[in-house]
Amino acid sequence: MKIIDRYIIRTFAVPWIYCLLAFTMVFIIQDLFSNMNDFVDYKVPFFTVVFFYLCLLPSLLVFIIPIALLMATLYSLYQLTHNNELTAMRASGLSLYRLVTPYVFIGLITTGILLVINETIAPRSAYYTTMFLKEKGQQEGELSPYIKGVNFRNVAENRLWEIEQFNSRSPTYEMRGLTLTQERPTGKNEYIIIAKRAEYLDGRWTLYQFSKQAFDEEGYQTVLFDEQGKQIRADEIRAWTEMPHLKETPSIFINDMKEPAFMSFFQLRNYLVHRPGVSSKTRAKIGTNMHMRLAMPFTCMVAIMLGIPFGTHTARKGAMLGITICITMFISYYIMMNLMKAMGHSEQVPVFLAAWLPNLSFIGVGVFLLYRMR
């Protein structure tokens, strides 16, 4: 890395860190005021509140980092232009496009970091913080670990799970009151298993206190025999059995119970893969959220591409005017993004276009303004 690049990055890094810390504090204080009464009512310990906001932070970074990048880009380029440093650099033979390359590089790096965070940590942190206050709001300050009435249909395997209670926190993901229906491709039942309890052990489901009823291809009940050739009645309760052929993992059931906002790109994609028969409206909503998981981090590139042309002109044509126009455009970007999201959910535009059109439009505006720079 050349000296000029290190100097530009250092000029950018200091205001960016200050902006990042400042906007983080603003978001946290705003949320703290909203939840303060709940924390006091539920007698949440101080360090638990600190841990709560540490968990909340990854889901906020997708909003905090882009606005911090925009403000830092405007400020650093204003300082370089105002102090005639940018003019001196250009007089030494460096083109303006070469001088703004470090900013583009920073935008790409932060976009990549946000892509990883938005796919891994952010959905989990958002889910935890949302469920945290719900748990504290229950009697005795705890939410029952059992989720009632979980139904899951695996269309690819023609299998229906009907679960009375599902423990998403147990290491074995215990189920109580399981009715498992295996259907044939024709839609007729192949067998029905009713189990008092089920656990996920060593990568396979184990059923306890269960009975099994089998059907032929015409849908009539057939006779079952055990390993010794003894006839088994349909209502006969057996102790336990392993079901290695059941490919559904606990994560599939957990993700099925989550809202799309708490799911990653791959979880949303798997949701659609396992449900080819969902309505077009549901598919549009899930598909839009899925593509926006990838599109949101590119807000960093929007911030950089808008900040560069306006930042280099603030000292010449007035700092406040350039900053005001730039921030107005950035707000317009968020307005367009939410508008396109709503249109994608309502099937007015294709899901890919709903997620990516704001990025493509405003990055295109930034490239055009950058091309016209002198």
C-alpha positions in Angstrom: 0.0 0.0 0.0 1.4 3.4 -1.0 1.9 6.3 1.4 -0.9 8.3 -0.2 -3.3 5.4 0.3 -2.4 5.1 3.9 -2.8 8.8 4.5 -6.3 8.9 2.8 -7.4 5.8 4.8 -6.1 7.4 8.0 -7.9 10.6 7.2 -11.1 8.6 6.6 -10.7 6.1 9.5 -10.8 8.6 12.4 -14.1 10.3 11.6 -15.6 6.9 10.6 -14.8 5.4 14.0 -16.3 8.5 15.8 -19.4 8.3 13.6 -19.7 4.6 14.2 -19.6 5.0 18.0 -21.9 8.0 17.9 -24.6 6.3 15.8 -24.3 3.1 17.8 -24.9 5.1 21.0 -27.9 6.9 19.4 -29.5 3.6 18.3 -28.9 2.0 21.7 -30.2 5.0 23.7 -33.3 5.1 21.6 -34.0 1.4 22.1 -33.1 1.7 25.8 -35.7 4.5 26.3 -38.3 2.2 24.6 -37.6 -0.8 26.8 -36.6 0.9 30.0 -40.0 0.3 31.7 -39.9 -3.4 30.8 -36.3 -3.8 32.2 -37.4 -2.2 35.4 -40.7 -4.1 35.7 -39.0 -7.4 35.1 -36.1 -6.5 37.3 -33.5 -7.3 34.7 -29.9 -7.2 36.1 -27.6 -4.5 34.8 -25.1 -6.9 33.2 -28.0 -8.8 31.6 -29.1 -5.5 30.0 -25.5 -5.0 28.7 -25.5 -8.5 27.3 -28.9 -7.8 25.6 -27.5 -4.8 23.7 -24.3 -6.6 22.8 -26.5 -9.2 21.2 -28.7 -6.5 19.6 -25.7 -4.8 18.0 -25.0 -7.2 15.1 -28.6 -6.7 13.8 -28.1 -2.9 14.0 -24.8 -2.8 12.1 -26.5 -3.1 8.7 -28.0 0.4 9.4 -25.2 2.0 11.4 -22.2 1.2 9.2 -23.6 2.7 6.0 -24.6 6.0 7.5 -21.3 6.2 9.3 -19.5 5.5 6.0 -21.4 8.3 4.3 -20.7 10.9 7.0 -17.0 9.9 7.3 -16.6 10.1 3.5 -18.2 13.5 3.3 -16.1 14.9 6.2 -12.8 13.4 5.1 -13.1 14.6 1.5 -14.3 18.0 2.7 -11.1 18.3 4.8 -8.9 17.2 2.0 -10.5 19.7 -0.4 -10.8 22.5 2.1 -7.1 22.3 3.0 -6.1 22.0 -0.7 -4.5 18.6 -0.1 -6.6 17.1 -2.9 -5.5 19.8 -5.3 -1.9 19.2 -4.3 -2.2 15.5 -4.9 -3.7 16.0 -8.3 -1.0 18.5 -9.2 1.6 15.8 -8.5 0.2 13.7 -11.3 -2.4 11.6 -9.5 -5.9 11.5 -11.1 -9.0 12.1 -9.0 -10.2 8.6 -9.7 -6.9 7.2 -8.4 -7.3 9.3 -5.2 -10.8 8.0 -4.5 -9.8 4.3 -5.0 -9.2 3.8 -1.2 -12.8 4.8 -0.5 -14.2 2.3 -3.0 -11.9 -0.4 -1.5 -13.3 0.5 2.0 -16.8 0.2 0.6 -16.2 -3.2 -0.8 -14.5 -4.5 2.4 -17.4 -3.3 4.6 -19.9 -4.7 2.2 -18.2 -8.1 2.5 -18.1 -7.9 6.3 -21.8 -7.0 6.5 -22.7 -9.9 4.1 -21.1 -12.3 6.6 -22.7 -10.7 9.6 -26.1 -10.4 8.0 -26.0 -14.1 7.1 -24.7 -15.5 10.3 -24.9 -13.4 13.5 -27.6 -10.8 12.7 -30.6 -13.1 12.3 -29.8 -15.0 15.6 -29.2 -11.8 17.5 -32.4 -10.2 16.3 -34.3 -13.4 17.2 -32.7 -13.6 20.7 -33.4 -9.9 21.6 -37.0 -10.2 20.3 -37.7 -13.3 22.4 -35.9 -11.9 25.5 -38.6 -9.5 26.6 -41.3 -12.0 25.7 -39.7 -14.4 28.1 -39.4 -11.9 30.9 -43.1 -10.9 30.4 -44.3 -14.3 31.3 -45.3 -15.4 34.8 -42.3 -16.0 37.1 -40.1 -14.3 34.5 -39.7 -17.4 32.3 -41.3 -18.4 29.0 -42.1 -22.1 28.8 -39.5 -23.8 26.6 -42.3 -25.8 24.9 -43.9 -24.4 21.8 -47.4 -25.7 21.2 -49.1 -26.8 18.0 -46.1 -27.2 15.6 -47.1 -28.6 12.2 -44.6 -29.1 9.5 -45.1 -30.7 6.0 -42.1 -32.0 4.1 -43.5 -31.8 0.6 -40.4 -33.4 -0.9 -40.7 -36.5 1.3 -44.5 -36.6 1.5 -44.4 -36.4 5.3 -46.5 -34.5 7.8 -45.3 -33.8 11.4 -48.0 -32.8 13.9 -46.4 -31.9 17.2 -48.3 -31.0 20.3 -45.3 -29.5 22.1 -41.7 -28.9 20.8 -38.8 -28.0 23.1 -36.5 -25.8 21.0 -34.0 -25.3 23.9 -33.5 -28.9 25.0 -30.2 -30.5 23.8 -32.3 -33.3 22.3 -35.1 -31.1 21.0 -37.8 -33.1 22.7 -41.2 -33.5 21.2 -44.3 -34.4 23.1 -47.4 -35.8 21.4 -46.1 -36.5 17.9 -48.3 -37.7 15.0 -46.2 -38.6 12.0 -48.0 -39.3 8.7 -46.1 -40.7 5.8 -48.0 -40.4 2.5 -47.5 -42.1 -0.8 -46.9 -40.0 -4.0 -50.6 -40.6 -4.8 -51.6 -38.8 -1.6 -52.8 -41.9 0.2 -51.3 -42.7 3.6 -48.5 -45.2 3.8 -48.3 -45.3 7.6 -49.2 -43.2 10.7 -47.0 -43.2 13.8 -48.3 -41.8 17.1 -45.5 -41.3 19.7 -45.8 -40.0 23.2 -42.3 -38.5 23.0 -39.5 -38.1 20.5 -35.8 -37.0 20.8 -33.0 -36.1 18.4 -30.0 -38.3 19.4 -26.8 -38.9 17.5 -28.2 -37.3 14.3 -31.4 -39.3 14.2 -34.9 -39.2 15.7 -35.8 -41.7 18.5 -39.5 -42.3 19.3 -40.8 -43.5 22.7 -44.1 -45.1 23.6 -45.3 -45.3 20.1 -47.7 -47.2 17.9 -47.8 -47.6 14.1 -50.6 -48.1 11.7 -49.8 -49.1 8.1 -51.9 -48.8 4.9 -51.7 -50.5 1.5 -51.8 -48.6 -1.8 -55.5 -48.5 -1.8 -55.6 -46.9 1.6 -56.7 -49.9 3.6 -55.1 -50.8 6.9 -52.6 -53.6 6.7 -51.1 -56.0 9.3 -47.7 -55.3 10.8 -45.2 -57.9 12.2 -42.3 -57.5 14.5 -38.8 -59.0 14.1 -39.9 -62.3 15.5 -42.8 -62.5 13.1 -45.4 -61.7 15.8 -48.4 -59.7 14.7 -48.5 -56.1 16.0 -51.8 -54.5 16.6 -52.2 -50.9 15.4 -53.0 -49.7 18.9 -50.2 -51.7 20.6 -47.7 -49.4 22.4 -44.1 -50.2 22.0 -41.2 -48.9 24.1 -38.9 -47.1 21.6 -37.4 -47.2 18.1 -34.9 -45.3 16.0 -35.9 -43.6 12.8 -32.7 -43.0 10.8 -34.7 -42.5 7.5 -36.2 -39.3 8.8 -34.1 -36.5 7.4 -35.8 -33.6 9.1 -33.4 -31.9 11.5 -34.4 -29.8 14.5 -33.2 -26.7 12.7 -35.9 -27.2 10.1 -38.6 -27.1 12.7 -37.0 -24.1 14.5 -36.7 -22.1 11.3 -40.3 -23.0 10.3 -41.5 -21.3 13.5 -39.4 -18.1 12.9 -40.6 -15.0 11.1 -38.7 -14.2 7.9 -36.9 -11.3 9.6 -35.1 -13.8 11.8 -33.9 -16.1 9.1 -30.8 -16.0 6.9 -30.6 -16.2 3.1 -30.0 -19.9 3.1 -32.7 -20.6 5.7 -35.2 -18.6 3.6 -34.2 -20.5 0.5 -34.5 -23.9 2.3 -38.0 -22.7 3.5 -39.1 -22.3 -0.1 -37.4 -25.6 -1.2 -39.3 -27.6 1.4 -42.6 -25.9 0.5 -43.0 -25.9 -3.3 -46.8 -25.7 -2.8 -46.9 -22.4 -0.8 -49.1 -19.6 -2.2 -47.7 -17.1 -4.6 -48.1 -14.3 -2.0 -46.1 -16.2 0.6 -43.5 -17.1 -2.0 -43.2 -13.4 -3.0 -42.8 -12.3 0.7 -40.2 -14.9 1.5 -38.4 -14.4 -1.8 -38.2 -10.6 -1.3 -36.8 -11.0 2.2 -34.4 -13.6 0.9 -32.9 -11.3 -1.7 -32.8 -8.4 0.6 -30.6 -10.4 3.0 -28.0 -10.1 0.3 -28.9 -6.7 -1.0 -28.9 -4.8 2.3 -25.1 -4.9 2.9 -24.5 -3.1 -0.5 -25.9 0.0 1.2 -22.2 0.5 2.1 -21.4 0.9 -1.6 -24.3 3.3 -2.1 -23.0 5.4 0.8 -19.5 5.5 -0.7 -20.5 6.2 -4.3 -22.8 9.1 -3.2 -20.3 10.4 -0.7 -17.4 10.7 -3.0 -18.8 13.2 -5.6 -20.6 15.3 -3.0 -17.6 15.3 -0.6 -15.2 16.6 -3.2 -17.5 19.5 -4.0 -18.5 20.6 -0.5 -15.6 22.9 0.0 -16.1 24.6 -3.4 -19.8 25.1 -3.4 -20.6 25.2 0.2 -20.4 22.4 2.8 -23.9 22.5 4.0 -25.5 22.4 0.6 -23.5 19.4 -0.6 -24.0 17.5 2.7 -27.8 18.3 2.7 -28.2 17.1 -0.9 -26.2 13.9 -0.3 -28.1 13.0 2.9 -31.4 13.8 1.2 -30.5 11.4 -1.6 -29.4 8.7 0.9 -32.8 9.1 2.7 -34.5 8.8 -0.6 -32.6 5.5 -1.2 -34.0 4.1 2.1 -37.5 5.3 1.1 -37.2 3.6 -2.3 -35.8 0.4 -0.7 -38.8 0.1 1.7 -41.3 1.0 -1.1 -39.8 -1.7 -3.4 -39.9 -4.2 -0.5 -43.6 -3.5 0.0 -44.2 -3.9 -3.8 -42.3 -7.2 -3.8 -44.4 -8.5 -0.9 -47.5 -7.6 -2.8 -46.3 -9.2 -6.0 -46.3 -5.9 -7.9 -42.7 -6.4 -9.0 -40.4 -9.4 -9.2 -38.7 -10.3 -6.0 -35.2 -9.9 -7.5 -36.0 -6.4 -8.8 -37.6 -5.4 -5.5 -34.4 -6.2 -3.6 -31.8 -5.0 -6.0 -33.3 -2.0 -8.0 -32.6 0.6 -5.2 -28.9 -0.5 -5.1 -28.5 -0.5 -8.8 -30.2 2.8 -9.2 -28.3 4.8 -6.6 -24.9 3.2 -7.3 -25.6 4.1 -10.9 -26.2 7.7 -9.9 -23.0 7.7 -7.9 -21.0 6.3 -10.8 -22.5 8.9 -13.1 -21.6 11.8 -10.7 -18.1 10.3 -10.3 -17.7 10.2 -14.0 -18.5 13.9 -14.3 -16.0 14.9 -11.6 -13.2 17.1 -12.7 
